[in-house]
Amino acid sequence: MKSPALFFIKGFHTLIFLFMSACILYILYAGLTRRYDIWLALAIGSLVLESAVFALNRFRCPLTALARQYGDATGNDFIADIFLPPWAARLIPPVCGGLFVVSLVVLAVVWLLGGR
């Protein structure tokens, strides 16, 4: 690691990634267990906000430029600033995005079929 700042950026982004992944899994859990609570609203809100930030930044992580500024030249265009190998980092948007959509569909179907 070239600098402590780069280590902090990668660590911070890794924590965000783990939190967002937990949100996706919680939405799926909530749909399957018919749990409609404040945590579900916060999970959906967090993911919608994260998706908006990602989309408004031309589908690049906003921390990528900062990470590159501090010496991370090996990252990819999506998520250069996370502690994952580049091949795994490139899979985050399609895998997590797809699982988010599936989770929302499960939540909606269960709710519409009388899940409350």
Backbone bond lengths (Angstrom), bond angles and torsions (degrees), N, CA, C in turn:
res aa  C-N    CA-C-N  psi(-1)  N-CA   C-N-CA  omega(-1)  CA-C   N-CA-C  phi
1 M - - - 1.451 - - 1.520 107.28 -
2 K 1.309 116.05 128.46 1.456 120.42 -172.79 1.527 113.81 -76.38
3 S 1.317 118.23 -29.20 1.456 119.03 -177.88 1.520 110.68 -150.92
4 P 1.331 116.62 153.86 1.467 120.01 175.08 1.534 111.51 -61.65
5 A 1.326 117.03 -33.31 1.468 120.09 179.38 1.529 110.66 -63.39
6 L 1.323 116.83 -41.91 1.464 120.48 178.80 1.526 110.39 -64.98
7 F 1.311 116.81 -40.39 1.464 120.34 177.01 1.533 110.06 -60.56
8 F 1.334 117.35 -42.52 1.465 121.50 178.87 1.530 110.74 -64.29
9 I 1.341 117.40 -43.99 1.471 121.03 179.79 1.524 110.28 -60.91
10 K 1.328 116.95 -46.91 1.466 120.70 179.76 1.536 111.03 -65.10
11 G 1.311 116.88 -41.38 1.460 120.19 178.48 1.518 112.12 -64.02
12 F 1.335 116.24 -44.34 1.462 121.50 179.05 1.530 110.70 -61.71
13 H 1.327 115.92 -45.25 1.458 118.78 -179.36 1.526 111.61 -68.27
14 T 1.309 117.05 -35.06 1.463 120.18 176.60 1.526 110.18 -62.65
15 L 1.332 117.58 -40.53 1.472 120.58 176.66 1.530 111.25 -63.50
16 I 1.330 116.64 -40.67 1.467 120.13 176.87 1.528 109.95 -61.74
17 F 1.323 116.24 -45.12 1.463 121.23 178.75 1.532 110.92 -58.47
18 L 1.322 117.26 -45.69 1.464 120.75 179.65 1.528 111.57 -63.98
19 F 1.331 116.53 -40.31 1.464 120.83 177.94 1.530 110.76 -63.48
20 M 1.326 116.90 -46.37 1.462 120.47 -179.48 1.530 111.21 -65.18
21 S 1.315 116.70 -37.07 1.468 120.16 176.17 1.519 110.67 -63.56
22 A 1.335 116.53 -40.66 1.466 120.52 177.37 1.532 110.53 -64.28
23 C 1.319 117.33 -37.56 1.467 120.80 177.31 1.526 110.79 -61.54
24 I 1.328 116.40 -44.37 1.469 120.42 179.35 1.528 110.13 -60.93
25 L 1.307 116.16 -45.81 1.468 119.81 -179.83 1.521 111.57 -66.06
26 Y 1.339 117.37 -34.56 1.463 119.83 178.46 1.533 110.58 -67.07
27 I 1.315 117.60 -38.65 1.471 120.02 177.94 1.525 110.26 -61.87
28 L 1.315 116.43 -43.65 1.462 120.26 177.44 1.526 110.49 -62.48
29 Y 1.329 116.75 -46.20 1.461 121.97 177.34 1.530 110.83 -58.36
30 A 1.327 116.70 -45.72 1.463 120.88 -178.89 1.524 111.03 -62.12
31 G 1.318 116.10 -40.34 1.461 118.91 178.11 1.511 112.40 -65.22
32 L 1.318 116.64 -43.08 1.464 120.52 -177.92 1.524 112.92 -71.47
33 T 1.330 117.23 -27.68 1.467 120.82 -177.19 1.530 113.35 -106.36
34 R 1.339 115.71 4.45 1.468 121.55 -179.36 1.531 111.69 57.06
35 R 1.285 115.41 43.23 1.473 121.04 179.56 1.522 107.95 -102.70
36 Y 1.327 116.06 111.38 1.460 121.95 179.75 1.515 107.22 -116.43
37 D 1.310 116.25 102.50 1.456 120.23 -175.68 1.527 110.77 -142.08
38 I 1.305 116.03 -177.46 1.462 121.43 -178.96 1.524 110.91 -62.82
39 W 1.321 117.88 -31.49 1.467 121.06 179.97 1.522 111.00 -66.31
40 L 1.311 115.83 -34.68 1.464 119.91 176.50 1.522 109.97 -65.85
41 A 1.315 116.90 -45.41 1.465 120.70 178.59 1.527 110.85 -61.68
42 L 1.322 117.28 -41.94 1.464 120.94 179.01 1.532 111.31 -66.50
43 A 1.316 117.03 -38.26 1.465 120.75 178.95 1.525 110.43 -65.20
44 I 1.327 116.48 -46.83 1.467 119.83 178.92 1.520 110.36 -64.15
45 G 1.314 117.18 -44.98 1.469 121.11 179.67 1.519 112.01 -60.67
46 S 1.323 116.82 -42.03 1.468 120.68 179.03 1.518 111.20 -62.54
47 L 1.313 116.60 -42.62 1.463 120.45 -178.96 1.524 112.36 -71.43
48 V 1.304 116.91 -36.43 1.467 119.65 176.51 1.528 109.70 -65.16
49 L 1.320 117.08 -43.42 1.466 121.28 178.03 1.527 111.04 -62.46
50 E 1.323 116.97 -46.08 1.470 121.28 178.31 1.519 111.17 -61.18
51 S 1.324 117.19 -41.98 1.464 121.15 178.89 1.522 111.01 -64.49
52 A 1.312 116.90 -40.17 1.467 120.72 178.92 1.532 110.80 -64.74
53 V 1.312 116.96 -43.95 1.468 120.79 178.54 1.526 109.73 -61.56
54 F 1.310 117.11 -44.60 1.464 122.27 179.70 1.536 110.28 -62.30
55 A 1.325 117.04 -46.24 1.472 121.34 -178.94 1.526 111.06 -67.03
56 L 1.316 117.43 -43.05 1.468 120.54 -179.51 1.523 112.38 -67.64
57 N 1.312 116.76 -19.06 1.466 121.43 177.85 1.536 110.37 -97.15
58 R 1.325 116.49 27.12 1.466 123.72 178.87 1.527 112.20 58.67
59 F 1.318 116.05 41.17 1.460 123.75 176.18 1.526 111.93 57.79
60 R 1.308 113.96 42.56 1.470 122.36 173.10 1.515 106.70 -132.83
61 C 1.289 115.21 146.67 1.460 119.25 177.06 1.524 108.83 -67.35
62 P 1.321 118.29 131.73 1.458 120.47 -179.90 1.536 113.02 -62.63
63 L 1.299 117.46 -21.94 1.461 119.90 -179.54 1.524 112.93 -83.62
64 T 1.337 117.59 -6.29 1.460 120.87 -177.86 1.525 111.91 -60.74
65 A 1.319 116.98 -47.97 1.474 120.12 -179.08 1.520 110.51 -62.71
66 L 1.305 116.53 -39.80 1.468 120.40 179.01 1.528 110.66 -65.51
67 A 1.312 116.74 -42.63 1.462 120.09 178.97 1.522 110.62 -63.89
68 R 1.300 116.75 -41.76 1.471 119.92 178.76 1.524 110.82 -65.55
69 Q 1.305 116.46 -36.61 1.469 120.82 177.98 1.532 110.99 -59.19
70 Y 1.326 116.14 -32.28 1.459 120.51 -179.08 1.525 112.98 -97.84
71 G 1.344 117.13 14.92 1.451 119.40 169.13 1.506 118.09 110.40
72 D 1.318 119.54 6.16 1.461 120.33 178.94 1.525 109.79 -91.24
73 A 1.313 116.22 88.40 1.463 121.05 -179.92 1.523 111.78 -92.94
74 T 1.326 118.50 -2.57 1.461 120.88 -175.07 1.519 112.97 -96.39
75 G 1.329 118.34 -5.24 1.454 120.58 -177.63 1.505 112.27 -73.09
76 N 1.323 115.91 170.61 1.458 120.09 178.39 1.524 109.32 -99.53
77 D 1.310 117.03 -179.43 1.465 120.62 -176.21 1.521 113.16 -71.91
78 F 1.299 118.47 -17.17 1.454 119.61 -177.39 1.526 111.69 -91.68
79 I 1.301 116.73 -57.96 1.457 120.51 -171.41 1.517 108.85 -139.07
80 A 1.299 116.61 80.10 1.460 121.01 -177.65 1.521 111.45 -80.27
81 D 1.288 116.27 -14.14 1.456 119.96 -168.10 1.533 112.60 -114.56
82 I 1.322 115.84 54.96 1.460 120.19 178.73 1.524 108.38 -144.04
83 F 1.322 116.01 151.67 1.457 120.56 -180.00 1.523 110.73 -82.49
84 L 1.306 117.04 69.30 1.456 123.83 174.74 1.516 107.52 -141.69
85 P 1.327 117.18 153.68 1.467 117.75 173.75 1.533 109.28 -65.53
86 P 1.334 117.09 150.84 1.469 120.08 -177.20 1.526 114.23 -53.25
87 W 1.344 118.71 -38.23 1.468 119.89 -178.68 1.531 110.52 -64.83
88 A 1.325 117.71 -34.83 1.466 120.80 179.26 1.529 110.82 -76.34
89 A 1.316 116.82 -38.35 1.466 120.46 179.68 1.529 111.23 -61.88
90 R 1.316 117.19 -37.47 1.471 120.58 179.07 1.527 112.31 -65.06
91 L 1.316 117.24 -23.57 1.471 120.92 -178.85 1.528 113.09 -85.09
92 I 1.321 117.40 -12.07 1.466 119.84 -176.05 1.527 112.56 -58.56
93 P 1.330 120.21 -53.31 1.475 117.76 -178.03 1.530 114.38 -58.16
94 P 1.341 120.22 -48.47 1.471 116.88 -178.65 1.530 113.32 -70.00
95 V 1.320 117.62 -38.52 1.468 119.76 -178.14 1.527 110.76 -70.80
96 C 1.316 116.80 -51.50 1.465 119.58 -178.58 1.532 111.23 -68.38
97 G 1.338 116.56 -39.43 1.462 119.14 177.29 1.519 111.52 -62.99
98 G 1.317 116.19 -43.71 1.465 120.28 178.50 1.525 112.10 -63.38
99 L 1.320 116.57 -43.06 1.464 120.26 179.23 1.528 111.00 -66.89
100 F 1.328 117.26 -34.48 1.465 121.19 176.08 1.527 109.92 -62.62
101 V 1.324 117.36 -46.12 1.465 121.32 179.26 1.530 110.41 -63.61
102 V 1.321 117.62 -45.63 1.468 121.24 177.93 1.524 110.44 -59.09
103 S 1.325 117.14 -43.31 1.464 121.25 179.67 1.518 111.40 -62.34
104 L 1.337 116.89 -42.08 1.461 119.98 177.78 1.529 111.65 -65.76
105 V 1.321 116.71 -37.66 1.470 120.35 178.17 1.525 109.98 -65.19
106 V 1.324 117.25 -45.87 1.476 120.93 177.44 1.526 109.69 -58.65
107 L 1.313 116.86 -46.76 1.468 121.70 179.69 1.529 110.65 -58.93
108 A 1.329 117.89 -46.43 1.444 122.00 -178.58 1.533 111.87 -66.89
109 V 1.317 117.31 -43.94 1.478 120.28 -179.27 1.520 110.74 -63.40
110 V 1.313 116.93 -45.41 1.472 119.76 179.61 1.519 110.68 -63.21
111 W 1.330 116.46 -41.62 1.462 119.98 179.59 1.518 111.25 -65.52
112 L 1.346 116.96 -44.20 1.461 120.47 -179.72 1.523 112.71 -67.33
113 L 1.317 117.64 -28.11 1.467 120.91 178.65 1.525 112.12 -85.68
114 G 1.304 117.36 13.80 1.451 121.03 175.03 1.513 113.16 94.61
115 G 1.279 115.90 35.55 1.452 120.66 -177.76 1.512 114.27 -71.59
116 R 1.278 118.48 -7.59 1.471 118.97 -177.12 1.479 111.21 -96.18
